[in-house]
C-alpha cells in the first residue's frame, strides 16, 4: 500500500497558521467519523454468514509427496465441454495421462490420483508436496483421495522473507514502518471490511470507512506525523471519495451486477451480500496504493519548492507543483492500466482469439468490470493531484521577500 517513491524528511519551511488549523481540524473530524463509522458498521457475530465447511463429515485434508507424474493430456482434450478447435478434431485422452502417483503422509502404499489437467502442466515433479482430501474407507473399500492443491508454502515464504530483507536493507526504518502499516491494513480488511460486506452492509460506506482507516495508519506510519503528511492524507481522502463516487456512477450506468468469478458460490453462502457495493469497494481499495504514492509525492514537491523558492506566490507554487504532478500522472496511469491488463491477460487473449467486435466484447460483465474499475481509479487518481497540490500550497507559508527568517519559519517544526 506504500508509495513507490522515497521521501526524506520535510525541508524547513514556514507554515500558514490558519491553514494548519483548518487542515488538522478537518483531519481530526475525518478520524472521528472513521472511528464512528467502524463502530456503527462493525457486524455482530450473529450477523455474519455461518462458516462453510471445506469438506464433508469424516473427510480430512492430508499431505502427500509426489512420486511420479505421467505425461500431461493434450491441450484440446483437457475439457470435453470446450468446443472443438476450427479445422481439427478433438483427440482422445491417452490412458493415464495427467495422473500423479503420491505417497500419503502416514502411509507407505503409493496412491494414484487424477488432478486437474493444468497441474501436470505447471511443472509438478517428484518430491513436490501436495494436499489431498481423504475420504474415509467404507464397506471394505480403501480410502479414496482427491487433489486439493500443490504445497507452495516454501517458495512463498522464501519470497516473503526476501521481500522483508530487501525492504529493510534499502528503505531501513521507513520501509519497516511501511510494512507494519501494510500489516495493519491487512487486519482492517480481514476483521472489518470483509465481515461487514458479508453481513450485507453498504459496500460504498464500508469501503470509504475502511480505506480512511487504512490511509490514516499507512501514511503516518510510513512517512511520519507532519503537516506535509497531513496534507497528503487530506488529498488522499478526497481522492478516495472521488474514486468511490465515480465508481458508483459507472457501476450504476453500466448496469454491472458485481458478480464475478466467485459470484455463484457467494450467492449460495452470503445471500445478504450487496454485490454492486462489493464491486464499488473493490474499485476504491484497488486504487489505494497508487493514490497514496501520488499524494505524498505532490505534498513533498510543494514542500521542496517552497524551501527552494520562498519568494514564489501561492499560484506560482501550485503551478510549479502541477508540472511535477503531470509527469507523475502520466507514469502512474501506465501503472494502473498495466496492472489490470496483467491480471486480465487471459481474458484479453480470449478477446483476441474470438472473431467478435471489441465494443461488443466490452459488454461482457467480467470485461466491463475491469474497464470501469480501471477508469474510476484513474479519474480519482488524476483528481487527487490538483487537490493535494492545492492543499499543500495553502498549508505552507506565503511568499517571503529577502532572507528567510523569523516569522517565515513559524511552524517549521511541524513541516
N, C-alpha and C positions, 0 to 999 in steps of 0.2 A: 504494500500500500504506500510505501515511501516513494519520494521523488527520485528521479534518475540522476539529478544533478547534485553536486556537492555545494553546500553553502556554509561559509565560515561565519565567524562572529560578525554581528552587525557593526558597521562603522559608527563612529561617534558623531551623531547628528542631533540637531535640535528637534524638539517635539512640540507641536501645537497643543496647548493645554486643553482648549475646548474640544478639539478633535479627539484627544486622548480620552477625555471624559465620555464623549458620545460613543466612541469605539468600545471601550471597556464596559460601559453600561449596557450597550446592545448585546455584547457577547455574554455578559452576566445574565441578561434576560433570556438569551437563547439557551444558556446552560440550564437555567431553572425550568424552562419549558421542555427541554430534553429530558431532564430527570422526571418531571411530572408526566410527560408522555410515556416514558418507560414504565412508570408505576401504574398508569391507567391502562396501558396495553398489555402488561405482563399477564399471561394466561394462568389461571389456576390449574391445578393438577387435573381436575375433573373435566376441564375444557379441552384438553389435548386428546387427539385420537389415540386409541389404545395401540400399543406396540404390536406390530405384525410379526408373528413367529417366522423365522427364516426357513425352518423345516418342520415337518410333521412330528407327531409324537413318536418317540423312540429313535428318530433319525438324529444322528450326530455328525459333526464335522471332524474329519481326521486328516492328519498329514501323511504324505506319501512321497517316495522318491522314485524318479523316473529311471527305469532300467533300459528300455529300448523304445524307439519311435519309428513307426512304419512310414513309408513314403506318403506324402500328402496326396489327397484326392485331386483330380483335375479341377481347375478353377470353375469351369462352366458346369461342373457336375456337383458343385457344392450344395446348392439349394434347388431341389426339384421344382419348387414353386416359381423360380425365376423363368422368364421367357427364354426360349432357345435363341441364341445369337443369330443375327442375319447371315445367311449363306452357309450355315453349318448345322449339324445335328448334335444333340446332347449325348456325350459318351456315357457308358455305364460306369458305375463305381467299381474299380478293381477290388477284389476280395481283400479285406483287411486294411484298405488304405486309410490313413489318418488315425489308426489306432495307436494307443500308448500303453506300454506294459510298465507297471509300477509295483513297488513293494510297500505295503501299508504299514504304518508305524504300529509296532506290537505284534506283527505277523510276519512270518518268514515266507509264506506262499505268495508268489507273484500274481498279480491280477491284471487283466487286460480290460481297458476302458475305451470308450469311443467319445472323445471330447469334440467340441465344435471344430469344424474344418480349419478355422483360422489359427488354432493353437499350434498345430504342426508347422504351419507356415510362419509362425512367429520365431522359429529357430529353437524350439524346445529340444533339449539334448539330454542324454543320460547323465544322471547326477543332479538334475534340477529338482526342486521341490514343488509339489502341487498340493492343493487342498481338495478333498473329496467329501461327498456326503455318503455316509454308510447307512444303508437300510438294514434293519435287523433281520437275522435269519428267521424263517417261518416254515413250519411243516417240513423240516429236513432240508429246505433249500438254503444254501450258504448265503452269507451276507452279500448284498449287491451294492455296487459303488457307482456314483455319478460324479462327473467332473464339476468342480466349482471354479477354481482359478489357479493360476500359476503363482507360486510363492515369490513375490517381488520385494519382500521386506528388506533384504540385504542391499540390493542396488539403490533402493530409495533411501535407506538410512545412510549409505555412503554419500549420496548426493546431498542429503540434508546436512550432514556433518561438514562436507566440503564447502557448502554454501555459508554456513555459520563461520567457519575458519577464515574463508576469504573475506567476508564482510568485516570480521574482527581485525584482520591484518591491514586491510586497506582503509576502511572507514573508522576503525578503532571504536572509541566510546560512542560516537554519534551513530555508527552503524549498529552497535549492540542495542542502543536505546530504540532505534527504529525496529529492530527485530522484536524487542519487548512490546512495542506498540502494536506490531503485527500480531503477536500472540494474544494481546488483549482484544484486538479487533476480531480475531477468530472466536474468542469467548463470547463476544457480543452477538456474533452471528449464530453461534451454536445454542446459546442459552436464552436469547431474546428474539432475534429476528425469525429464525426457523420455527420455534414453538408458537410464536404469535401468528405467523402466517398459517400454520397448520390448524390453529384454533379458529381460523376464519376472520381474524382481524383485517381491517382495511390495509391492503398492500401498500398503497401510496403513503399512508401515515406511518406504518411500521418502517418502511424504507427511509423516510425522512428522519424519523426519530433515531433509528439505528445508525444511519450514516452520520448524523450530527454527533452522536456519542463517540463513534469511531474517530471522526476528524478531530474532536477536542483532544482525545488521548494521543492519537498518532502525531499530530502536528506539534503539540507542546513537548512530547517526549523526544521526538526526533530532532527538533530544531530549537528547543529551549523556550522557556517563558519570556517573551519580549513583546514589545509593541510591533515589531516587524512581523513576528509570527502571528500576532493577533490580527494584523491587517490581512495577512494571507488567509487566516481562518475565516474572517468575515467574508472575503471574496469566495472562499471555498463553499461556505454555507449558502451564499447567494447562487453560486453555480449549481449546487445540488438542487436547490429549489427550482431553478430554471430548467435543469435537465428533467426533473420529475414532472413538471407541468407540460413540457413539450412531449415527453414520453407518453403521458396520459392522453394528450390530444391525438398523437399519432396512433396509439393503440385503439382509441375510440373510432377515429375516422377510417382507419384501415380495417376495422371490424375484426381485430385479432382476438381469438378465443383464449390465447395464453396457454394452450395445452400442447406441450412439446413432446419429446420422445418418451418421457415417463408419465405422460398425462393420463393414460388409461389406468395405470396402477394407482395413481393419486386419486383418480375418480372413485376407485373402489374403496380405498382406505382412508381418504381425507375428504369426505363429501362436503364439508363446510368451507373448504379452501376457495378463496377468491382468485380464480386463475388469471383474470386480467390484472388484478392487483399484484399477483405474483410476477407477471411479466413487467409491470411498472417497477417493482422492487429490483428486478434483475437489471433493468435499464440504469437505475440510479447506482446500484452497487458496482456494476461493471465499470463505471467511469470514475470511481473514487480515486484510484491511484494516480491516474494521469492528471486529474483535476488538481489534486494535491501538489503535484510536481509543478504545474503551470503557475499556480497562485503563489507558492513560496518563491519561485524564480522571479515573478513580477515584483513582489514586495522587496526582495533583495536588490533587484535592479534599481528601483526607485531610491532605496537607501544609499546605494553606491553612487548614483547620480547626484543626489543631494550632497553627499560628502565631497565628491569631486568638483561640483559646481554649485557652491552655496548661493550664488547670485541668480540662479535660474528662477523665473517665476513659476507658479504652480502650473499654468497652462503649458509652458515650455517643458517642465518636468514631466507632465503627463504625456506630452507628445514624444519626448525622448524615450520614455518608458515603453510607449506603444510601438516604437520602432523595433525595440528588442522583442516585445511581445509578438509582433507579426512573424518574425523569424521562428519563434518558438511555436506559434500556432501551426505554421506550415509543417514543421518536423513532427509535431505531436499528432496532427491529423493522419499523417502517414502511419504512425504507430497504432492508432486506433483501428484504422482500416485493415492494416496487415495482420493485426491480432485476430480480428474477426474472420478475415479471409483464411488464415491458417486454421482456425477452429472449424471452419465450414468448408474445408478444402474438398472433402469427399462429395459434398452436395454440389459444389461448383463443378466438379468433374462430371457429375451426372447431367448437369445443365448443358455442359459442352458436348456430351455424347448424344443427347436426345435431339431429334430434329423438331425443335419447338421454339417459337419466338421468345426472346428474352423477357419482354413485358408480360407475356402470358405466364412464364415461369415465376415471375415476381408475385403472382397471385397465390402461390403455394404458401401455406401457413408457416412452415419452417423457414423458408427463404425470407418472407416478408417480416417475420420476427427479427431476424438478424439485421435486415436493412433498417427497420425502424429503430432498433436498439443502437445501431451504429450512428445513424443520423442524429438521433436525440442526444446521445452522448457528445457527439462532435459539436452540435449547436451550443449545448450547455458549456462545453469547454471553451469555445470561442468567446462566448459572452462573459465568462469568468475573467478573461484577460483585461478588458477595459474596466470591469467592475473593481478588480483588485488593484489595478494601476491607479484608478481614481481614489480609492480609499487610502492607499499608501501615500499618494501625492498630497492629500488633505491632512494626513496624520503628521508628516514631518513638518518642520518649521517653514515659514515663508522665506522669500529671498532675502539675503543678507548682503549689504554692501561693505566692502573693505574687509579687514581681518575678522575672522570668526572667533568670537569670544563672548564671555559673559552670558547675557540672556539668550543668545543664539544657541548656547549649549544647554539651555534649560531642558531638563528631562532626558538628557543624553544617556543616562544610566538605563532608562527603560528601553532605549533603542536597540 
